Amino acid sequence: MENWKDKAECLDADPDIFFPPEGVNIHQARAVCARCPVQEECLEYALKHNIEFGVWGGMSRKEREQIARKRGIRVVV
């Protein structure tokens, strides 16, 4: 079975743009995610595994927490 991560646009990107200091703009990461064919899978992975740090599926930690709460998923704060 092919892994969705193998198709991720971020494979060749600087990882630092996906893990900026809190409150720092994430536009560079969002631009990479916007053109990624597996953006949805990435976001779902982060939600399923309750990943706290970084930009996943084009969403910040706070945005993922909001989505998780709307879905009734327990989040680590």
Phi, psi and omega per residue, in radians:
M1 nan 2.341 -3.134
E2 -1.341 2.394 -3.137
N3 -1.503 2.305 -3.135
W4 -1.042 -0.533 -3.110
K5 -1.101 -0.478 3.130
D6 -1.157 -0.337 -3.131
K7 -1.746 -0.001 -3.044
A8 -1.152 2.360 3.121
E9 -1.144 -0.430 -3.068
C10 -1.371 -0.111 -3.117
L11 -0.956 -0.627 -3.115
D12 -1.794 0.127 -3.115
A13 -1.629 2.800 3.080
D14 -1.185 2.059 -3.106
P15 -1.049 -0.444 -3.118
D16 -1.057 -0.509 -3.128
I17 -1.212 -0.344 3.142
F18 -1.598 -0.126 -3.137
F19 -2.322 1.020 -3.135
P20 -1.319 2.795 3.044
P21 -1.019 2.622 -3.132
E22 -0.919 2.319 3.094
G23 1.512 -0.086 3.132
V24 -1.516 2.542 -3.080
N25 -1.014 2.427 -3.100
I26 -1.983 0.411 -3.087
H27 -1.057 -0.665 3.137
Q28 -1.101 -0.776 3.121
A29 -1.116 -0.775 3.129
R30 -1.058 -0.630 3.134
A31 -1.132 -0.699 3.091
V32 -1.167 -0.809 -3.124
C33 -1.090 -0.615 -3.092
A34 -1.091 -0.496 -3.133
R35 -1.791 0.172 -3.080
C36 -1.506 2.284 -3.134
P37 -1.278 -0.221 -3.125
V38 -2.086 0.520 -3.121
Q39 -1.009 -0.781 -3.115
E40 -1.119 -0.758 3.118
E41 -1.084 -0.683 3.113
C42 -1.086 -0.833 3.129
L43 -1.080 -0.786 -3.135
E44 -1.102 -0.669 3.093
Y45 -1.054 -0.835 -3.129
A46 -1.088 -0.695 3.115
L47 -1.186 -0.796 -3.117
K48 -1.071 -0.664 -3.080
H49 -1.718 0.126 3.068
N50 0.894 0.855 -3.127
I51 -1.294 2.169 -3.032
E52 -1.494 -0.650 -2.983
F53 -1.849 2.630 3.007
G54 1.582 3.058 3.084
V55 -1.733 2.169 -3.141
W56 -2.291 2.252 -3.139
G57 1.055 0.456 3.130
G58 1.399 0.153 -3.083
M59 -2.044 2.459 3.062
S60 -1.340 2.986 3.103
R61 -0.992 -0.795 -3.117
K62 -1.119 -0.697 3.119
E63 -1.154 -0.693 3.092
R64 -1.150 -0.662 3.097
E65 -1.080 -0.706 3.107
Q66 -1.102 -0.772 3.116
I67 -1.091 -0.799 -3.122
A68 -1.054 -0.784 -3.136
R69 -1.104 -0.709 3.104
K70 -1.087 -0.563 3.131
R71 -1.524 -0.064 -3.127
G72 1.353 0.409 3.127
I73 -1.575 2.329 3.106
R74 -1.197 2.330 3.134
V75 -2.047 2.564 3.049
V76 -1.553 2.244 -3.115
V77 -1.970 nan nan
